Amino acid sequence: MIHTVSERVEAILDAAGVRWFQLDARTPVEAWAPEIKRAWTYSRTTHRPVFTLVNLMGG
């Protein structure tokens, strides 16, 4: 079940109009902290929720 939901989460968030950020193997580890800060800044500036999607299985 988790894989069925996980495979569609980006489309679900897009359809809901929720901003999301992706961290996975394509993103260098040293870029993870700045990306999380970028998500936090977006949330604080827009007063909107954000999701940070972390894929530890690959990219």
C-alpha positions as CSV (number, residue, x, y, z in Angstrom):
1,M,0.0,0.0,0.0
2,I,2.8,2.5,0.9
3,H,4.3,2.1,-2.6
4,T,1.0,2.8,-4.3
5,V,0.5,6.0,-2.4
6,S,4.2,7.0,-2.6
7,E,4.3,6.7,-6.3
8,R,1.5,9.2,-6.7
9,V,2.2,11.7,-3.9
10,E,3.8,14.3,-6.2
11,A,0.7,14.3,-8.5
12,I,-1.6,14.4,-5.4
13,L,0.2,17.4,-4.0
14,D,0.2,19.1,-7.3
15,A,-3.5,18.6,-7.7
16,A,-4.0,20.0,-4.2
17,G,-1.9,23.0,-5.0
18,V,0.6,22.2,-2.3
19,R,4.3,23.1,-2.9
20,W,6.8,20.3,-2.4
21,F,10.5,19.8,-2.5
22,Q,12.3,16.6,-3.4
23,L,15.4,15.1,-1.8
24,D,16.8,11.9,-3.2
25,A,19.9,10.3,-4.7
26,R,20.0,12.9,-7.5
27,T,20.5,15.6,-5.0
28,P,24.0,15.8,-3.5
29,V,24.0,15.3,0.3
30,E,25.6,18.7,0.8
31,A,22.6,20.3,-1.0
32,W,20.0,18.8,1.4
33,A,20.4,21.4,4.1
34,P,20.1,24.3,1.8
35,E,17.0,22.7,0.1
36,I,15.3,22.2,3.5
37,K,16.1,25.9,4.3
38,R,14.6,26.9,1.0
39,A,11.4,24.9,1.8
40,W,11.2,26.5,5.3
41,T,11.8,30.0,3.8
42,Y,9.0,29.4,1.2
43,S,6.6,28.3,4.0
44,R,7.4,31.2,6.2
45,T,7.2,33.8,3.4
46,T,4.0,32.5,1.9
47,H,2.3,31.2,5.1
48,R,1.5,28.1,3.2
49,P,2.3,24.4,4.0
50,V,5.1,22.6,2.2
51,F,6.2,19.0,2.0
52,T,9.8,17.8,1.7
53,L,9.7,14.4,0.1
54,V,12.8,12.3,1.0
55,N,13.5,9.2,-1.0
56,L,16.2,7.2,0.7
57,M,15.8,4.3,-1.7
58,G,17.1,6.1,-4.8
59,G,16.0,8.7,-7.3
